[in-house]
């Protein structure tokens, strides 16, 4: 009797044959990517193949050069609201975001989408060979109405869920003001059921202890009681 893992890899081979027949670009991706799309659709071959083919089409249109250059996102980068530093105990690269530095009145939606792709590509490239997931800390310290960007949040979520499936390990939401919960109620229904339990609201009193469960002290930023200095990108 074949193991669960053997059955999964057999499905990966079947899906590869199916998608390569429809889009030759599928030959350029590895089996792990195909497996992530399969897992995100509960190993449903038809749904996963459809999702993957849409991804290939999106990638050609959204990232025609194969990567997002810093020149395309200069305004977003200048705000220093996203960092990639350190690794979790499991080897996942860590992203730290500061939504209070984001102002929807000053943003261009296309540039914001490019920023999301730029950072997701960057953090995926940092993953060790045996690691497929990232950990994020989203720090809402100082967040207010002027920072609220429902359209921006949904656009980022759409990119993450549809084009980077099974990449999210955990998201620690910290220093969350009660005001934000109104925005959360709007965004929450759009979060995939498999993804919802990856969002963890952390109380201030448990902040350092909660983060240290997943992140060693030398990999945790100083501002959260660790020893790592935050450096601009």
DASUL-V419089 format. One record per residue. N is the residue number from 0. RES is the residue in three letters. SS is DSSP state (alpha for helix, beta for strand, coil for the rest). OMEGA is omega in whole degrees, 0 to 359 (999 if undefined). D_LAST is the distance of its C-alpha to the last C-alpha in whole Angstrom. Layout:
# DASUL-V419089
n=N res=RES ss=SS omega=OMEGA d_last=D_LAST
n=N res=RES ss=SS omega=OMEGA d_last=D_LAST
This chain:
# DASUL-V419089
n=0 res=UNK ss=coil omega=183 d_last=49
n=1 res=UNK ss=coil omega=180 d_last=46
n=2 res=UNK ss=coil omega=179 d_last=43
n=3 res=UNK ss=alpha omega=180 d_last=40
n=4 res=UNK ss=alpha omega=178 d_last=38
n=5 res=UNK ss=alpha omega=179 d_last=40
n=6 res=UNK ss=alpha omega=180 d_last=41
n=7 res=UNK ss=alpha omega=180 d_last=37
n=8 res=UNK ss=alpha omega=177 d_last=37
n=9 res=UNK ss=alpha omega=177 d_last=40
n=10 res=UNK ss=alpha omega=178 d_last=39
n=11 res=UNK ss=alpha omega=179 d_last=35
n=12 res=UNK ss=alpha omega=179 d_last=38
n=13 res=UNK ss=alpha omega=181 d_last=40
n=14 res=UNK ss=alpha omega=179 d_last=37
n=15 res=UNK ss=alpha omega=179 d_last=36
n=16 res=UNK ss=alpha omega=183 d_last=39
n=17 res=UNK ss=alpha omega=185 d_last=39
n=18 res=UNK ss=alpha omega=178 d_last=36
n=19 res=UNK ss=alpha omega=179 d_last=36
n=20 res=UNK ss=alpha omega=182 d_last=40
n=21 res=UNK ss=alpha omega=181 d_last=38
n=22 res=UNK ss=coil omega=183 d_last=35
n=23 res=UNK ss=alpha omega=180 d_last=35
n=24 res=UNK ss=alpha omega=180 d_last=31
n=25 res=UNK ss=alpha omega=181 d_last=31
n=26 res=UNK ss=alpha omega=184 d_last=32
n=27 res=UNK ss=alpha omega=183 d_last=29
n=28 res=UNK ss=coil omega=181 d_last=27
n=29 res=UNK ss=coil omega=183 d_last=28
n=30 res=UNK ss=alpha omega=181 d_last=30
n=31 res=UNK ss=alpha omega=177 d_last=28
n=32 res=UNK ss=alpha omega=179 d_last=26
n=33 res=UNK ss=alpha omega=179 d_last=30
n=34 res=UNK ss=alpha omega=178 d_last=30
n=35 res=UNK ss=alpha omega=178 d_last=28
n=36 res=UNK ss=alpha omega=177 d_last=29
n=37 res=UNK ss=alpha omega=181 d_last=32
n=38 res=UNK ss=alpha omega=181 d_last=31
n=39 res=UNK ss=alpha omega=177 d_last=30
n=40 res=UNK ss=coil omega=176 d_last=33
n=41 res=UNK ss=coil omega=177 d_last=35
n=42 res=UNK ss=coil omega=175 d_last=36
n=43 res=UNK ss=coil omega=187 d_last=38
n=44 res=UNK ss=alpha omega=183 d_last=38
n=45 res=UNK ss=alpha omega=181 d_last=39
n=46 res=UNK ss=alpha omega=181 d_last=37
n=47 res=UNK ss=alpha omega=179 d_last=34
n=48 res=UNK ss=alpha omega=178 d_last=35
n=49 res=UNK ss=alpha omega=180 d_last=35
n=50 res=UNK ss=alpha omega=183 d_last=31
n=51 res=UNK ss=alpha omega=179 d_last=30
n=52 res=UNK ss=alpha omega=176 d_last=32
n=53 res=UNK ss=alpha omega=178 d_last=30
n=54 res=UNK ss=alpha omega=181 d_last=27
n=55 res=UNK ss=alpha omega=179 d_last=28
n=56 res=UNK ss=alpha omega=178 d_last=29
n=57 res=UNK ss=alpha omega=184 d_last=26
n=58 res=UNK ss=alpha omega=179 d_last=24
n=59 res=UNK ss=alpha omega=182 d_last=26
n=60 res=UNK ss=alpha omega=186 d_last=26
n=61 res=UNK ss=alpha omega=183 d_last=22
n=62 res=UNK ss=coil omega=186 d_last=20
n=63 res=UNK ss=coil omega=180 d_last=23
n=64 res=UNK ss=coil omega=182 d_last=21
n=65 res=UNK ss=coil omega=177 d_last=20
n=66 res=UNK ss=coil omega=175 d_last=16
n=67 res=UNK ss=coil omega=180 d_last=14
n=68 res=UNK ss=coil omega=179 d_last=13
n=69 res=UNK ss=alpha omega=179 d_last=11
n=70 res=UNK ss=alpha omega=181 d_last=14
n=71 res=UNK ss=alpha omega=187 d_last=15
n=72 res=UNK ss=alpha omega=184 d_last=12
n=73 res=UNK ss=alpha omega=181 d_last=12
n=74 res=UNK ss=alpha omega=180 d_last=14
n=75 res=UNK ss=alpha omega=181 d_last=12
n=76 res=UNK ss=alpha omega=184 d_last=8
n=77 res=UNK ss=coil omega=182 d_last=10
n=78 res=UNK ss=coil omega=178 d_last=11
n=79 res=UNK ss=coil omega=182 d_last=8
n=80 res=UNK ss=coil omega=180 d_last=10
n=81 res=UNK ss=beta omega=179 d_last=8
n=82 res=UNK ss=beta omega=172 d_last=6
n=83 res=UNK ss=beta omega=182 d_last=7
n=84 res=UNK ss=beta omega=174 d_last=9
n=85 res=UNK ss=beta omega=179 d_last=13
n=86 res=UNK ss=beta omega=177 d_last=16
n=87 res=UNK ss=coil omega=179 d_last=19
n=88 res=UNK ss=coil omega=180 d_last=22
n=89 res=UNK ss=coil omega=180 d_last=23
n=90 res=UNK ss=coil omega=178 d_last=20
n=91 res=UNK ss=coil omega=174 d_last=18
n=92 res=UNK ss=beta omega=185 d_last=14
n=93 res=UNK ss=beta omega=174 d_last=13
n=94 res=UNK ss=beta omega=178 d_last=11
n=95 res=UNK ss=beta omega=183 d_last=11
n=96 res=UNK ss=beta omega=179 d_last=12
n=97 res=UNK ss=coil omega=183 d_last=13
n=98 res=UNK ss=alpha omega=180 d_last=16
n=99 res=UNK ss=alpha omega=178 d_last=18
n=100 res=UNK ss=alpha omega=182 d_last=15
n=101 res=UNK ss=coil omega=179 d_last=16
n=102 res=UNK ss=coil omega=182 d_last=19
n=103 res=UNK ss=alpha omega=180 d_last=21
n=104 res=UNK ss=alpha omega=183 d_last=23
n=105 res=UNK ss=alpha omega=186 d_last=21
n=106 res=UNK ss=coil omega=171 d_last=19
n=107 res=UNK ss=coil omega=187 d_last=20
n=108 res=UNK ss=alpha omega=180 d_last=21
n=109 res=UNK ss=alpha omega=179 d_last=20
n=110 res=UNK ss=alpha omega=178 d_last=17
n=111 res=UNK ss=alpha omega=178 d_last=16
n=112 res=UNK ss=alpha omega=178 d_last=17
n=113 res=UNK ss=alpha omega=178 d_last=15
n=114 res=UNK ss=alpha omega=180 d_last=12
n=115 res=UNK ss=alpha omega=180 d_last=14
n=116 res=UNK ss=alpha omega=180 d_last=15
n=117 res=UNK ss=alpha omega=183 d_last=11
n=118 res=UNK ss=alpha omega=178 d_last=10
n=119 res=UNK ss=alpha omega=176 d_last=13
n=120 res=UNK ss=alpha omega=182 d_last=14
n=121 res=UNK ss=alpha omega=182 d_last=10
n=122 res=UNK ss=alpha omega=177 d_last=11
n=123 res=UNK ss=alpha omega=179 d_last=15
n=124 res=UNK ss=alpha omega=180 d_last=14
n=125 res=UNK ss=coil omega=184 d_last=13
n=126 res=UNK ss=coil omega=175 d_last=17
n=127 res=UNK ss=coil omega=185 d_last=19
n=128 res=UNK ss=coil omega=184 d_last=23
n=129 res=UNK ss=coil omega=185 d_last=24
n=130 res=UNK ss=coil omega=181 d_last=22
n=131 res=UNK ss=coil omega=188 d_last=21
n=132 res=UNK ss=coil omega=178 d_last=20
n=133 res=UNK ss=beta omega=174 d_last=17
n=134 res=UNK ss=beta omega=180 d_last=17
n=135 res=UNK ss=beta omega=170 d_last=15
n=136 res=UNK ss=beta omega=179 d_last=16
n=137 res=UNK ss=beta omega=188 d_last=16
n=138 res=UNK ss=beta omega=183 d_last=17
n=139 res=UNK ss=coil omega=178 d_last=20
n=140 res=UNK ss=coil omega=178 d_last=20
n=141 res=UNK ss=coil omega=182 d_last=21
n=142 res=UNK ss=coil omega=179 d_last=22
n=143 res=UNK ss=coil omega=182 d_last=25
n=144 res=UNK ss=alpha omega=184 d_last=27
n=145 res=UNK ss=alpha omega=179 d_last=24
n=146 res=UNK ss=alpha omega=186 d_last=21
n=147 res=UNK ss=coil omega=184 d_last=23
n=148 res=UNK ss=coil omega=183 d_last=23
n=149 res=UNK ss=alpha omega=180 d_last=25
n=150 res=UNK ss=alpha omega=179 d_last=25
n=151 res=UNK ss=alpha omega=179 d_last=21
n=152 res=UNK ss=alpha omega=181 d_last=21
n=153 res=UNK ss=alpha omega=179 d_last=24
n=154 res=UNK ss=alpha omega=179 d_last=22
n=155 res=UNK ss=alpha omega=180 d_last=19
n=156 res=UNK ss=alpha omega=179 d_last=22
n=157 res=UNK ss=alpha omega=180 d_last=24
n=158 res=UNK ss=alpha omega=182 d_last=21
n=159 res=UNK ss=alpha omega=186 d_last=20
n=160 res=UNK ss=alpha omega=186 d_last=24
n=161 res=UNK ss=alpha omega=187 d_last=25
n=162 res=UNK ss=alpha omega=176 d_last=23
n=163 res=UNK ss=coil omega=185 d_last=21
n=164 res=UNK ss=coil omega=177 d_last=24
n=165 res=UNK ss=coil omega=176 d_last=24
n=166 res=UNK ss=coil omega=184 d_last=21
n=167 res=UNK ss=beta omega=177 d_last=20
n=168 res=UNK ss=beta omega=179 d_last=22
n=169 res=UNK ss=beta omega=173 d_last=21
n=170 res=UNK ss=beta omega=176 d_last=20
n=171 res=UNK ss=beta omega=177 d_last=20
n=172 res=UNK ss=beta omega=186 d_last=21
n=173 res=UNK ss=beta omega=182 d_last=21
n=174 res=UNK ss=coil omega=185 d_last=23
n=175 res=UNK ss=coil omega=177 d_last=24
n=176 res=UNK ss=coil omega=181 d_last=27
n=177 res=UNK ss=coil omega=179 d_last=30
n=178 res=UNK ss=coil omega=184 d_last=29
n=179 res=UNK ss=alpha omega=185 d_last=27
n=180 res=UNK ss=alpha omega=176 d_last=29
n=181 res=UNK ss=alpha omega=178 d_last=31
n=182 res=UNK ss=alpha omega=181 d_last=28
n=183 res=UNK ss=alpha omega=181 d_last=28
n=184 res=UNK ss=alpha omega=178 d_last=31
n=185 res=UNK ss=alpha omega=184 d_last=31
n=186 res=UNK ss=alpha omega=188 d_last=28
n=187 res=UNK ss=alpha omega=181 d_last=29
n=188 res=UNK ss=coil omega=181 d_last=32
n=189 res=UNK ss=coil omega=180 d_last=29
n=190 res=UNK ss=coil omega=179 d_last=28
n=191 res=UNK ss=coil omega=183 d_last=29
n=192 res=UNK ss=alpha omega=179 d_last=32
n=193 res=UNK ss=alpha omega=184 d_last=30
n=194 res=UNK ss=alpha omega=187 d_last=27
n=195 res=UNK ss=alpha omega=184 d_last=28
n=196 res=UNK ss=coil omega=178 d_last=29
n=197 res=UNK ss=coil omega=177 d_last=25
n=198 res=UNK ss=beta omega=184 d_last=24
n=199 res=UNK ss=beta omega=176 d_last=25
n=200 res=UNK ss=beta omega=184 d_last=26
n=201 res=UNK ss=beta omega=177 d_last=26
n=202 res=UNK ss=coil omega=181 d_last=28
n=203 res=UNK ss=alpha omega=184 d_last=27
n=204 res=UNK ss=alpha omega=180 d_last=29
n=205 res=UNK ss=alpha omega=191 d_last=28
n=206 res=UNK ss=alpha omega=185 d_last=24
n=207 res=UNK ss=alpha omega=181 d_last=24
n=208 res=UNK ss=alpha omega=181 d_last=27
n=209 res=UNK ss=alpha omega=181 d_last=26
n=210 res=UNK ss=alpha omega=180 d_last=22
n=211 res=UNK ss=alpha omega=176 d_last=23
n=212 res=UNK ss=alpha omega=183 d_last=26
n=213 res=UNK ss=alpha omega=187 d_last=23
n=214 res=UNK ss=coil omega=177 d_last=20
n=215 res=UNK ss=coil omega=184 d_last=21
n=216 res=UNK ss=alpha omega=182 d_last=21
n=217 res=UNK ss=alpha omega=177 d_last=19
n=218 res=UNK ss=alpha omega=182 d_last=16
n=219 res=UNK ss=coil omega=179 d_last=17
n=220 res=UNK ss=beta omega=181 d_last=14
n=221 res=UNK ss=alpha omega=183 d_last=17
n=222 res=UNK ss=alpha omega=177 d_last=17
n=223 res=UNK ss=alpha omega=177 d_last=19
n=224 res=UNK ss=coil omega=178 d_last=21
n=225 res=UNK ss=coil omega=184 d_last=19
n=226 res=UNK ss=coil omega=184 d_last=18
n=227 res=UNK ss=beta omega=177 d_last=14
n=228 res=UNK ss=coil omega=176 d_last=12
n=229 res=UNK ss=coil omega=180 d_last=9
n=230 res=UNK ss=coil omega=176 d_last=6
n=231 res=UNK ss=coil omega=185 d_last=4
n=232 res=UNK ss=coil omega=999 d_last=0
